[in-house]
Amino acid sequence: MSLTVVRSGTARARLALLALAAAVLVPLVAAGLRGVLWALLGLAGLALAAVGLWWTLARHGVVRILGAGLCVAAPLTVLALYAAGGMLGPAVLSLALWALAAGAARSAVAPALTGPVSAPPPARPWALMNPRSGGGKVERFRLAERARAADVRVVLLGAGHQDVAGLAEDAVRDGADLLAVAGGDGTQALVAEVAARHGLPFLVIPAGTRNHFALDLGLDRNDPAKALDALTDGVELRVDLGFAAGRVFVNNASFGAYAAVVGEPAYRDDKTRTTLRTLPRMLSGPSAHRLRMRADGTRAEGLQALLVSNNPYLRAVDAARPGRRERLDSGRLGVLGVRVEGAVRAAGMVRGPRAAGLLRLTAEEVVVEADTATVPAGVDGEHVLLPVPVVCRTAPGALRVRVPRDRMGTRWGSGVPEWPRVTRLALGRRADGG
């Protein structure tokens, strides 16, 4: 690591601590010791909003309506009280300083990512395209036509079930030296496994609906045709693959409540309404899931939902940029477990990663257990039944990914700051404690 990088990280760590101290001092300067009471009022508003969110997700009828109202009324009431007490300005300034502190802290201890290496153009590239993915992006962006113009052999998926992995294997036998996919994350995962098994480069064309994997690779989801630039001016990355009971995933495997929702027949056509209709019985009804989990040396029981991701997510829930991961080459699985028994436990969620009902860690291997022979799972959004126990593992650096040299890149910034590491770095010590 260069001296310039070390100094830059130390400076950002010190800026983070100064901004954090200022965020605490602002309400104290504005209101004296009463500033503590104002801070407690804000936390109480967050706790009530969490209770309202739990009622909205886990209950039906009048209680759900009350919960939705509480989600809105609690923060608005706190803001109104702040304004009436002359504390709205200091509160906004304090929040801005906290955001500055959090951003500087994350930047200070951000890990160094594996750099790309130049890659020669392939001689016999092959691409599988799903015309139905992403509302017809393949046709809208003329992806098949553009790929064929670049001497890519294109196979279009037809209606009904097709053996995606089998088609990729056929392409390898025919001499393909690069495998590409224009489709959703589930289709990408199946072809990625074939590419990894044969040591071939893999090209992602973001033609699906969400394309979380493409987002974390820094690809432009609004212009999927740009991914084809990697055929003539590309660089190569090494990324990890995840496996759940031998089934590959590039994003995550979910178990419990969310996996059951994904399995609902109506989920594909109306995700929001199906989720709101189904979640109450999945979280608190008689059919609520209770999972057991072993992750390296950690054990947990009574989990209603469990998410195992190919590299850890920055946030448990990130609505603005879902599925953001700090890196794809850490060699670790991300683990997020939820166990919420009622409104009181839901209120405790305002504590973030240290909340009693929230389990968050990383591991090399995760074992999921249940009291049934099989457990429903959502593997990159595809509903499957997996035999119990389900062993989830990671294959570090298994996949060679080809991306355009001038891709958008990745934009991090939504992770939870690691303040002990930031403090050590600000004091001139190594962030890892060495």
N, C-alpha and C positions, 0 to 999 in steps of 0.2 A: 504494500500500500504506500503511495507516495506521500511525502511530507505535506504537499498542498492539500491532498484529500483529508489527511488527519486534521490539519488546521481548520479546514472548512467545516468538518464535522464538529470539532470542539467549539467553534464560534456559533454554530447553529444550536448546539446544546446549551450554551450559556444564554443565548437569546431566548430559548424556550423557557429556561428557569426564570429569567428576568420578567418575561411576559406573564408567566404563571403567578409570580409574586405580585405583579401589578394588578392582575385580575382579582386577587384576593384583597388587595389593599383598597381598590377603588370603592367598594361598598362601605368599607370601614371608615374611609376618609369622608364619604358623603353622609353617612348616618351614624358614625361612631359605633358603639357596641350593638346598637340596633341593627346594624348591617348584618350581624349574625342571624337575627330573627328574620330579616328579609330573605336571606339565603335559605333558611329552613322553610320559609313559605314557598319558595320556588321548588324545593325538593318535594314538599307535600303536594304541590300541583302536579308534578311529574308522576308521583306515586298514584294519585287519583286517576290520572290519565291512563296509567298502566292497568289499573283495576277495570276501568271502562273498556279498554282494549280486550282484556280477558273475557269480560261478559259478552262483548260483541262477537268474539270468535267461538266461545264455548257454550253459549246459551241461545235459546230460541225466544221468540215472542216479545213480551213486554220487557223482560230483562235485557234482551239484546238491544232494544230501542233505548232503554235507560243507559246502557253501556256506551252506545254511540254518542248519546247526548253528553255523557260525562267526559268522553274523550275530547270533545270540543269545548265544553263549559269550563273544565278545570284550568287549562292554560289561559283561556280568555279572562277568567276571573282573576288569576294571578297578575296578568298584564294590566287589568283595570286597577287593581289595588296598588301596583307599582306606580301607575300614572297618578293616581290620587295622592299617593304619599311622596310624590316628587322623586321617585327612585327609578323611573323608566329609563332616563338617560344614563345614569350610572350602571344600570343592569345591562343595557345594550353595549356600553363600553366594556364592561367586564366580560361579556360573552365574546366580543370581538378580540379582546386580549387573550382569552382562553383559546379561541380558534387559532390565533397566531402562535401561541405556545404549543398547541398540539401539532400544528403543521411543521414548525421548526423541530420539534422533538422527533417526529417520524422521519423527517429528512436527515436528521443527524445520525440516526442509527440504522438507516436503510441499508440492507445488505448489497454487496456488489453482485450484479447479475452476470451470468456467463455470457461473454461476448460472442457475437455471430462470427462465422468464418465465411469467406468467399466460396461460392459453389459454381462449378461449370454448368452450362445448360445441359439438360437431359437430351439423350438421343431418341428415346422412344417413350415419351410421356403418355400416360393414360389417365382419363378422368371419368368418374361416375357422377352423373347429375340427376337430381330429382326435380322434375318440372313442377311438382306441386308444393315444394318447400317455399316458405316465406311468402306465400300468396302469389307464387309465379315469378320469382326473381330470375330464374333461368331464362325465361322467355323475355321478360321485361328488359333485362340488361344484355340480351343476345349472347349469353355466356357460351352456349354450345357453338355458335357461329364463330365467335372470337377465338375460342380454344382450337377449333379445327383449323383456323387461319394460322395458328401458331404450331401446326403439325401435331396436335394432340389427338389421340384416338379417344373419341367420346362415346360413352354408353349411357343412354337415357333409361331411367327406371320407369317401368310401366305401372299400371294399376295392379293392386293386389300385392300379396306377399312375394318377395323375391329374396334369394340368397345373396345378400350383399357381399359377405365375406367370400362366398364361392366365386362371384364375378371377379373380385380382386385377385383371388388365387389364379383364375384363368388368365388374367392379364399378365401376372408374373410369369406363368408358363409360356406365354407368347412373347416374352422378352421385354416387358415394360421395365424401365429403369427409374420411374417416378410414378407414384400413385397420388391422384388428386380427387377431392370430393367437393361437389357443390350441393349442399344439403344441410340438414339439421345436425346437431351434436351427436345424436344417437347413430346416425349413418356414418359420420366422421369417425366415431370410435371404432366401429367394426372394420373399416378399411385401415385405420391407423394401426390396429393390431396386426394385420397382414403385413403392412409396411415394416413394422418393427421386427416381426418374425424373420423377414427376409433381408433386413438391414438396408431397406430402400428409403429414399427421401419421401416425405409426405407433404402435400400441398393442400392448404385449407382455402376454399373459396367460400366466403361467408354468404351463402344464399338461403340460410334458414331464417327462422323468425327471430331468435335471440342471439344465437351464435356466441355464447359466453367464451368458448375456447378461442375463437377468432379475436374477440375483444382483448383478451389477455395476451394474445400474440401481437397486438398493436395493429391489427388489420382494420381497414375502413369498411364497416358494415353497410354504409350508405352507398358505396360504389364497389360491389364485389368483383367487378372486372379488373380492378387494380391488382388483385392478387395474382393475376396471370403474368404480371411483370416479372415475377420471380422466375419464370421460365428462361428469360434472357438476361436478367440482371438481378440475380438473387443471392441471398446469404443463407447460411444454414445454422439452426439452433438445435441443441440437444435438450429435450424436455422429458419429464417423467410420464409414466402411464400408471393408472390405478386399476386394480382388479378386485372384483367382488365375486367370490365363489367361482373364479376362473373367467368371469365375464368382464371385459375391459370397459373402463370409463375414462374420458378425458376431463370431465368436470366433477361429477359426484355420484354417489349412490346414497339414496335416502331410504330410511326405514321408519315404520310406525305411521303416524297420522298423515304426513304429507304423501308418503308412498301410497297409502290407501286412497287419498283424494285423486292422485294421478291415475289410479286404476278405475275410477268411475267412468262409465261409457260417455257421459256428457261432458267430461273435462275438456276434451280437445276443442269442442265448439263454443263452450262458455266457461272459461276457467274461473272467473271471479264468482259468478253465481253458484257454480258447483262447489267451490271451496267453502263459501259461506254456508251453504246448505249442509255440507258433509262434515265440516270440522267439529261442530258441537258433539256429535256422537263419537267422533274419533278421539277427542280430548277428554271428555268427562262422562260420556255415556257408558252403558254396559259393554259396548264393543271397543272401548278405549284400549289401545295397545299398551302393554307393559313389557319393555324390552330390557335385557341385560347386556352389558357390554364389558369387554376387556380390551384395554388399549395399552400395550406394553405392560407397565406395572400398575395401571389404574383400573379399578373396577367400579361399575355403577349399576344400579338396579332401578326398576320402576320407571324407566324412561318412556315418555309418550312419543317422542320423536328423536331420531338420530340421523345426523348427516355426516357422511364420510367423504371428504373431498380430496381430489388429486392436487396436493399442496393446500395449505390453509388459506381460508378467506380472510380478508382484512377486517370485515365486520360480520357479526352474526346475521344482521339484516341490513341490506344496503339497497334501498328502493331506487335511488338515483342511478347507481351503477351496479346492478346486480351481478354477482359472480366475480367480483374483482379479487384477484390474487396478487400478492406482492411479487411472486416469482413462480415459475413452473418447473424449476430444477432443484428444489431443496432436498429431494429424496425423502420427504415426509408427507404423511397424510394429515389433513386437518380433520378434527373431530369436534362436532357440535351436538350436544345432547340437551334435551329440554324435559324437565319434570316439574310441572305446575299443578298443584292439587287444588288450588282455589284462588280467590281474589287476593288474599293476604300474601300468598307466595308470588302472585303476579305483581303486586305492588313492590315487592323486593327486587324485581327486575331492573328498577332504576339504578341499582348499584352496578349494572353493567356486567362485565365478565366475572366479577366476584359474587354475583347473585347466587343465592342458595339453589334456585331451580335451574341454573344454567351451568352446563359443563362444557368447557372449551379447552382443548389441548391439541398436541400433535403427537404422532406415533408412527412407527414403521409398520406395525401390524395391528389390526382391530378385529376382534371376534365378536359377532353379534349373536345373541342367544335368545330364545323364546320358548314358551311352553307348548309349541306346536311343531309339527314336522317341517313345515315350510313357513316362510315369512314373506309378505309382499314387499317389493322394493321398487324404487324408481331409479333406474340406471341411466343417467343422462337423459332423463325425461321419459324413458320407455318403461312401462309397467311390466314387471316380471315376478315370478314366484321362485324364491331361492331356497335350497335345502338348509336347514338349521343343523349345526352352527354355520354361520356365514363368515368365512375368513376373508377379510379385506387386506390387501397388501399393495405395496408400491414397487414399481420397477424403475429405479432411478436412471435417467438419461437413456431410456429405451428407444425413444422416437426421434428420428432426424426430421426436423420440420424446415421446409424451404419457404422463405418469406421474401418479399421485395426489399431491395436494399434501402429504398426511401419510404418505408412504411411509416405510418403515423407514430408508432412507438406506444409505450404504455405510460399511463398517468396514474400514479399512486396518490394516496393522501386520505384514505378513510379508515386506516387502522387505529387500534387503541395504542396510545403512547406508552412506551415502557420506561417509566420515570426512573427506576433505579439505574438502568443502563445509561440514560441521559445524564443523570447526576454524576456517575463515574466519569463519563466522557467530558463533562464540563470541568471536572476537577483535574483533567489532564491524564486520567487513567484510561486503560482500554475498556471499551464498552462491554466486553464479555467477562470482565472481572479479572483478567490476567495482569 
